[in-house]
Amino acid sequence: MLFIMNFCYPKKYRLLYNSEFKNILFKNNRIVTLFLNVYFNCNNLTFPRLGIIISKKVIRLSNDRNRVKRLLRESFRMNKKNIRFIDFLIFPQRILCNLNNSEIFKLLDNLWCKYAIDN
């Protein structure tokens, strides 16, 4: 029997509004690493959500910004079923562009493991 898992990334899993971003930033729960600044806050929903902020000052080239955003979304999408009901706001750092895709996925897998449901 073939089981198809739902790995889509609909709007309900995204932080969309300015008020949602501000709410997470004002709570000031964060993890600061060399590669990422991650702000987080528990939500009252039954699923986690993700917001990504990358400015031109941090990552100059648009193709690099888009690659980083794509990898962040993809990693979240693949792990969202295992993550607690938390809103994440991620600010990548400039040095993240120097990593290849597999290194970025390993970094993000470590992040999602910290917030896994079974922990």
C-alpha atoms as a printed R data frame, in Angstrom:
    type eleno elety resid chain resno      x      y      z
1   ATOM     1    CA   MET     A     1  0.000  0.000  0.000
2   ATOM     2    CA   LEU     A     2  1.320  3.429 -0.933
3   ATOM     3    CA   PHE     A     3  1.023  6.285  1.546
4   ATOM     4    CA   ILE     A     4  1.340  9.797  0.251
5   ATOM     5    CA   MET     A     5  2.361 12.282  2.896
6   ATOM     6    CA   ASN     A     6  1.168 15.849  2.689
7   ATOM     7    CA   PHE     A     7  4.291 18.021  2.440
8   ATOM     8    CA   CYS     A     8  2.628 21.113  0.992
9   ATOM     9    CA   TYR     A     9  3.326 24.607  2.329
10  ATOM    10    CA   PRO     A    10  0.024 26.535  2.338
11  ATOM    11    CA   LYS     A    11 -0.455 30.064  3.630
12  ATOM    12    CA   LYS     A    12 -1.589 28.917  7.060
13  ATOM    13    CA   TYR     A    13  2.010 27.801  7.785
14  ATOM    14    CA   ARG     A    14  3.420 31.265  7.003
15  ATOM    15    CA   LEU     A    15  3.627 34.409  9.064
16  ATOM    16    CA   LEU     A    16  1.828 36.916  6.860
17  ATOM    17    CA   TYR     A    17  1.030 40.048  8.822
18  ATOM    18    CA   ASN     A    18  3.159 42.749 10.368
19  ATOM    19    CA   SER     A    19  1.415 42.271 13.723
20  ATOM    20    CA   GLU     A    20  2.475 38.592 13.784
21  ATOM    21    CA   PHE     A    21  6.093 39.542 13.140
22  ATOM    22    CA   LYS     A    22  6.027 42.237 15.829
23  ATOM    23    CA   ASN     A    23  4.455 39.875 18.350
24  ATOM    24    CA   ILE     A    24  7.346 37.429 17.962
25  ATOM    25    CA   LEU     A    25 10.015 40.138 18.083
26  ATOM    26    CA   PHE     A    26  8.609 41.729 21.248
27  ATOM    27    CA   LYS     A    27  8.583 38.408 23.130
28  ATOM    28    CA   ASN     A    28 12.383 38.359 22.668
29  ATOM    29    CA   ASN     A    29 12.756 34.564 22.778
30  ATOM    30    CA   ARG     A    30 15.670 33.984 20.458
31  ATOM    31    CA   ILE     A    31 18.569 31.821 19.458
32  ATOM    32    CA   VAL     A    32 21.597 33.582 18.013
33  ATOM    33    CA   THR     A    33 24.146 31.570 16.057
34  ATOM    34    CA   LEU     A    34 26.849 32.408 13.587
35  ATOM    35    CA   PHE     A    35 24.519 31.617 10.675
36  ATOM    36    CA   LEU     A    36 21.000 32.440 11.895
37  ATOM    37    CA   ASN     A    37 19.080 34.589 14.339
38  ATOM    38    CA   VAL     A    38 15.891 32.749 15.220
39  ATOM    39    CA   TYR     A    39 13.071 34.398 17.142
40  ATOM    40    CA   PHE     A    40 10.277 32.141 18.324
41  ATOM    41    CA   ASN     A    41  7.060 32.232 20.280
42  ATOM    42    CA   CYS     A    42  4.454 29.597 21.137
43  ATOM    43    CA   ASN     A    43  1.191 29.996 19.280
44  ATOM    44    CA   ASN     A    44 -2.376 28.934 20.079
45  ATOM    45    CA   LEU     A    45 -2.767 27.089 16.788
46  ATOM    46    CA   THR     A    46 -2.377 23.407 16.006
47  ATOM    47    CA   PHE     A    47  0.585 23.858 13.674
48  ATOM    48    CA   PRO     A    48  3.916 25.729 13.514
49  ATOM    49    CA   ARG     A    49  4.444 28.792 11.301
50  ATOM    50    CA   LEU     A    50  7.501 30.302  9.637
51  ATOM    51    CA   GLY     A    51  8.540 33.834  8.735
52  ATOM    52    CA   ILE     A    52 11.763 34.770  6.946
53  ATOM    53    CA   ILE     A    53 13.355 38.219  6.786
54  ATOM    54    CA   ILE     A    54 16.427 38.810  4.612
55  ATOM    55    CA   SER     A    55 17.514 42.343  3.781
56  ATOM    56    CA   LYS     A    56 19.707 43.452  0.898
57  ATOM    57    CA   LYS     A    57 22.265 44.694  3.416
58  ATOM    58    CA   VAL     A    58 22.746 41.175  4.751
59  ATOM    59    CA   ILE     A    59 22.704 39.223  1.472
60  ATOM    60    CA   ARG     A    60 23.323 41.473 -1.502
61  ATOM    61    CA   LEU     A    61 22.583 39.249 -4.493
62  ATOM    62    CA   SER     A    62 18.949 38.385 -5.101
63  ATOM    63    CA   ASN     A    63 19.744 34.868 -6.295
64  ATOM    64    CA   ASP     A    64 21.522 34.187 -2.986
65  ATOM    65    CA   ARG     A    65 18.606 35.626 -0.996
66  ATOM    66    CA   ASN     A    66 16.152 33.508 -2.968
67  ATOM    67    CA   ARG     A    67 18.253 30.363 -2.550
68  ATOM    68    CA   VAL     A    68 18.432 30.835  1.218
69  ATOM    69    CA   LYS     A    69 14.680 31.505  1.467
70  ATOM    70    CA   ARG     A    70 13.919 28.474 -0.681
71  ATOM    71    CA   LEU     A    71 16.096 26.211  1.479
72  ATOM    72    CA   LEU     A    72 14.584 27.561  4.710
73  ATOM    73    CA   ARG     A    73 11.049 26.986  3.438
74  ATOM    74    CA   GLU     A    74 11.877 23.529  2.099
75  ATOM    75    CA   SER     A    75 13.471 22.407  5.345
76  ATOM    76    CA   PHE     A    76 10.512 23.722  7.352
77  ATOM    77    CA   ARG     A    77  8.048 22.085  4.972
78  ATOM    78    CA   MET     A    78  9.705 18.691  5.325
79  ATOM    79    CA   ASN     A    79  9.856 18.904  9.142
80  ATOM    80    CA   LYS     A    80  6.641 20.741 10.048
81  ATOM    81    CA   LYS     A    81  4.843 17.573 11.216
82  ATOM    82    CA   ASN     A    82  7.517 17.003 13.875
83  ATOM    83    CA   ILE     A    83  7.751 20.577 15.199
84  ATOM    84    CA   ARG     A    84  5.839 21.913 18.200
85  ATOM    85    CA   PHE     A    85  3.240 24.633 17.707
86  ATOM    86    CA   ILE     A    86  5.658 27.550 17.577
87  ATOM    87    CA   ASP     A    87  5.958 30.622 15.352
88  ATOM    88    CA   PHE     A    88  9.503 31.009 14.000
89  ATOM    89    CA   LEU     A    89 10.987 34.190 12.582
90  ATOM    90    CA   ILE     A    90 14.364 33.608 10.938
91  ATOM    91    CA   PHE     A    91 16.985 36.228 10.087
92  ATOM    92    CA   PRO     A    92 19.818 34.586  8.099
93  ATOM    93    CA   GLN     A    93 23.302 36.067  8.458
94  ATOM    94    CA   ARG     A    94 25.667 36.960  5.620
95  ATOM    95    CA   ILE     A    95 27.941 33.983  6.233
96  ATOM    96    CA   LEU     A    96 25.078 31.563  5.479
97  ATOM    97    CA   CYS     A    97 25.608 32.231  1.748
98  ATOM    98    CA   ASN     A    98 29.036 30.614  1.975
99  ATOM    99    CA   LEU     A    99 27.515 27.255  2.927
100 ATOM   100    CA   ASN     A   100 26.327 24.774  0.345
101 ATOM   101    CA   ASN     A   101 22.787 23.408  0.341
102 ATOM   102    CA   SER     A   102 23.533 20.224  2.280
103 ATOM   103    CA   GLU     A   103 25.305 22.173  5.035
104 ATOM   104    CA   ILE     A   104 22.334 24.525  5.342
105 ATOM   105    CA   PHE     A   105 19.946 21.568  5.596
106 ATOM   106    CA   LYS     A   106 22.064 20.026  8.363
107 ATOM   107    CA   LEU     A   107 22.060 23.320 10.254
108 ATOM   108    CA   LEU     A   108 18.286 23.609  9.952
109 ATOM   109    CA   ASP     A   109 17.694 19.968 10.898
110 ATOM   110    CA   ASN     A   110 19.539 20.653 14.151
111 ATOM   111    CA   LEU     A   111 17.292 23.662 14.749
112 ATOM   112    CA   TRP     A   112 14.083 21.713 14.121
113 ATOM   113    CA   CYS     A   113 15.276 18.856 16.362
114 ATOM   114    CA   LYS     A   114 15.438 21.283 19.297
115 ATOM   115    CA   TYR     A   115 11.729 21.988 18.847
116 ATOM   116    CA   ALA     A   116 10.545 18.491 17.984
117 ATOM   117    CA   ILE     A   117  7.279 17.293 19.486
118 ATOM   118    CA   ASP     A   118  8.908 14.353 21.264
119 ATOM   119    CA   ASN     A   119 11.390 16.558 23.196
